[in-house]
Amino acid sequence: MEAEKHFRSFFNFYRHHQIDPTNKTNPFKLNPYRHKLFIIKKLLILLLCTLLGVYGKSFETNLIPNRSCINRLINWFCFTSTLSTAVIVAWEALAGCKEDVKIWNTFNEIETALNICNQNSKDIFSKTCRVYSVIFYTLVALMCTMAGILLIQCRVMEGALMDFIILFELLSSVDIHRILQILLYVRIVTSYLYRLKDDIRDIVQGLNARVVGTNHDLETEDKLRACCSCYFLCMKAFIQIQDQFSFGLFMVCLKFSIIIWNEIYWTVYRAIMETSFELFCLNVVPYHFIFISFTWSCECLNGEIKALSQLLNTVHMDKTTSSIKTRITHLMLLLDYKVFFFEAFGVCKVSYKCIVQYAISGATKVSFIAQIMKDFHSEMS
């Protein structure tokens, strides 16, 4: 399978299954040994998160930077959302550990329908692989930079703040790993749609350049039927991805909104109280980066859908037969069925608009708190 070959290093980072080359229909099977290790790892994460949730209150003074009642409340919001997100993501990964095989088998069906193996697959996946590599290794660099800064500042930083940041980074690594896996799948589906767009472009150019009355209708109709089947398989793969990651994605979006609120609050607090809390905001940079990268990848996926729709709108219908018109109409209806959006149970849709809404919501909440803090600080002065 071409996607697995080009993303082999990342595929090995996430997978707990193996490939059976003798099975052409469903080549991906569970690897019993790696599957057991995967289950043990997730159970350990759940156990550690449960212990932290049960006994976390006892170590409140060591984990939550203590400044005021409002500060402690916001810090507890951030800590609780981070812990609950790690628990839900680990539980979801454990509960749906066998569903990952179905996604890769659907990818295999798409490649068979697109006939990618008989073409230069490097041209199809090269850009996607480069983009994903940049995102992955940039995230690793940001995490290493954060760790280096913590090592440098550990002697002068407040102990509770240091412990809070370390705990946040460790818990966030659970859902960051999950987001990277979703992002990989989104990038692969985008590559398939890009390849499908090239096939449809050739069909559209052939239809617009044809002379009325020539007999190439059957061949064109077969190509359109194949394009409809490929697009339907892409829809199937995306629905499988969304079903597998829906709970975790909802918690990630909720956590991101709380993180933005927390970051805006501490920025305003630092400006009003003239207190240095740069690292408190700096520690969320890797999480911001991966979430924005994921949102950008989702927007690129929808960009391919819009490009397909615009391409079909350029067909000269007066040069086509009724059967070809039916096929084109069928494909346009599939494109209008807006399935390529990650909707977290209808609460939020992953898009640039969602990030802007979170930022505005966080700024609105902080503006009320900031006014209270400003008045209080003026009275104390």
DAJOPE-V330858 format. One record per residue. RES is the residue in one small letter. PSI is psi in whole degrees, -180 to 180 (NA if undefined). NEAR is the number of other ideal C-beta (glycine too) atoms within 10 Angstrom. Layout:
BEGIN
RES/PSI/NEAR
RES/PSI/NEAR
END
This chain:
BEGIN
m/130/20
e/-40/19
a/-41/26
e/-36/19
k/-44/11
h/-27/20
f/30/22
r/-44/12
s/-41/10
f/-34/19
f/-42/17
n/-24/10
f/-30/13
y/-27/16
r/156/21
h/37/20
h/177/22
q/170/15
i/130/16
d/102/11
p/-18/7
t/-20/6
n/107/12
k/-23/9
t/-53/8
n/77/14
p/-19/18
f/124/22
k/159/14
l/136/17
n/110/16
p/-43/11
y/-50/10
r/-32/14
h/-40/18
k/-42/12
l/-39/12
f/-45/20
i/-43/14
i/-42/10
k/-44/14
k/-37/19
l/-38/12
l/-41/11
i/-45/20
l/-40/17
l/-46/11
l/-41/16
c/-38/23
t/-44/12
l/-39/10
l/-39/18
g/-36/14
v/-44/9
y/4/9
g/-36/18
k/-31/10
s/-25/9
f/28/13
e/-44/14
t/-23/10
n/-13/13
l/-32/21
i/115/22
p/125/19
n/110/13
r/-49/18
s/178/12
c/-43/8
i/-42/14
n/-46/18
r/-39/14
l/-46/11
i/-39/22
n/-38/23
w/-36/15
f/-47/15
c/-44/22
f/-44/21
t/-43/14
s/-38/21
t/-44/25
l/-47/20
s/-36/16
t/-44/25
a/-40/26
v/-49/20
i/-42/22
v/-45/27
a/-42/24
w/-42/16
e/-42/21
a/-37/26
l/-43/15
a/-34/12
g/29/16
c/-22/17
k/-12/12
e/-23/15
d/-34/22
v/-39/20
k/-38/17
i/-46/21
w/-33/22
n/-34/19
t/-39/21
f/-39/23
n/-39/22
e/-41/16
i/-45/25
e/-36/22
t/-42/15
a/-36/18
l/-10/24
n/42/12
i/-34/19
c/-27/10
n/9/7
q/180/13
n/92/9
s/-22/19
k/-38/11
d/-29/10
i/-42/21
f/-7/22
s/-48/13
k/-44/13
t/-43/23
c/-40/20
r/-45/10
v/-45/17
y/-37/22
s/-41/13
v/-45/11
i/-46/20
f/-51/18
y/-26/10
t/-41/14
l/-43/18
v/-42/11
a/-41/12
l/-42/17
m/-42/18
c/-40/11
t/-43/13
m/-42/19
a/-40/12
g/-42/10
i/-41/16
l/-39/17
l/-37/9
i/-39/10
q/0/14
c/-29/11
r/-25/7
v/-12/7
m/150/17
e/137/14
g/-43/12
a/-39/18
l/-42/20
m/-47/18
d/-38/16
f/-44/22
i/-44/21
i/-44/16
l/-40/18
f/-45/20
e/-40/19
l/-45/13
l/-37/24
s/-25/23
s/-25/15
v/-51/23
d/-24/25
i/-41/20
h/-39/15
r/-43/23
i/-40/21
l/-37/19
q/-44/21
i/-42/21
l/-39/22
l/-45/21
y/-41/23
v/-41/23
r/-38/22
i/-45/25
v/-38/26
t/-39/23
s/-41/24
y/-41/25
l/-34/23
y/-41/19
r/-40/21
l/-36/21
k/-38/16
d/-41/12
d/-43/16
i/-35/21
r/-41/14
d/-40/11
i/-45/22
v/-44/17
q/-39/13
g/-38/13
l/-42/19
n/-25/12
a/-9/9
r/158/15
v/132/7
v/130/9
g/-13/6
t/153/8
n/82/6
h/21/13
d/-41/14
l/-43/10
e/-44/11
t/-40/19
e/-38/16
d/-40/11
k/-41/18
l/-39/21
r/-41/13
a/-38/16
c/-41/24
c/-41/16
s/-41/14
c/-43/23
y/-38/23
f/-39/14
l/-36/22
c/-41/26
m/-43/15
k/-44/16
a/-42/22
f/-41/21
i/-40/13
q/-41/19
i/-45/22
q/-40/18
d/-37/13
q/-31/23
f/13/23
s/-49/15
f/-47/17
g/-39/25
l/-38/26
f/-45/20
m/-36/21
v/-43/28
c/-42/22
l/-44/18
k/-40/25
f/-40/26
s/-39/19
i/-37/20
i/-43/24
i/-44/22
w/-47/23
n/-43/21
e/-43/21
i/-40/21
y/-49/26
w/-28/23
t/-45/16
v/-41/17
y/-44/22
r/-36/15
a/-37/10
i/-47/14
m/-6/14
e/46/8
t/139/10
s/117/9
f/39/18
e/-44/12
l/-25/17
f/-32/24
c/-31/17
l/-29/16
n/-17/21
v/0/22
v/-46/14
p/-38/22
y/-41/23
h/-44/16
f/-47/17
i/-36/25
f/-42/24
i/-38/13
s/-40/20
f/-43/21
t/-42/19
w/-41/15
s/-39/22
c/-39/22
e/-37/12
c/-39/16
l/-46/20
n/-27/15
g/-37/13
e/-37/20
i/-43/21
k/-38/10
a/-38/15
l/-43/22
s/-45/13
q/-35/10
l/-43/16
l/-27/17
n/-12/10
t/-1/11
v/133/19
h/99/12
m/-22/10
d/-15/6
k/6/15
t/159/20
t/172/12
s/-37/7
s/-39/13
i/-39/21
k/-39/12
t/-43/13
r/-42/20
i/-42/23
t/-40/12
h/-45/15
l/-39/21
m/-36/14
l/-38/10
l/-39/17
l/-34/18
d/-18/9
y/95/9
k/87/9
v/-17/14
f/55/20
f/134/14
f/106/24
e/117/16
a/83/20
f/32/10
g/-1/7
v/-43/9
c/151/19
k/126/14
v/110/23
s/172/16
y/-35/12
k/-38/11
c/-42/19
i/-43/18
v/-42/10
q/-42/14
y/-43/20
a/-43/15
i/-42/11
s/-44/14
g/-42/19
a/-37/15
t/-45/11
k/-45/15
v/-32/22
s/-38/11
f/-43/9
i/-39/18
a/-39/18
q/-41/10
i/-45/10
m/-40/19
k/-45/13
d/-42/10
f/-42/13
h/-37/12
s/-40/9
e/-39/7
m/-30/6
s/NA/5
END
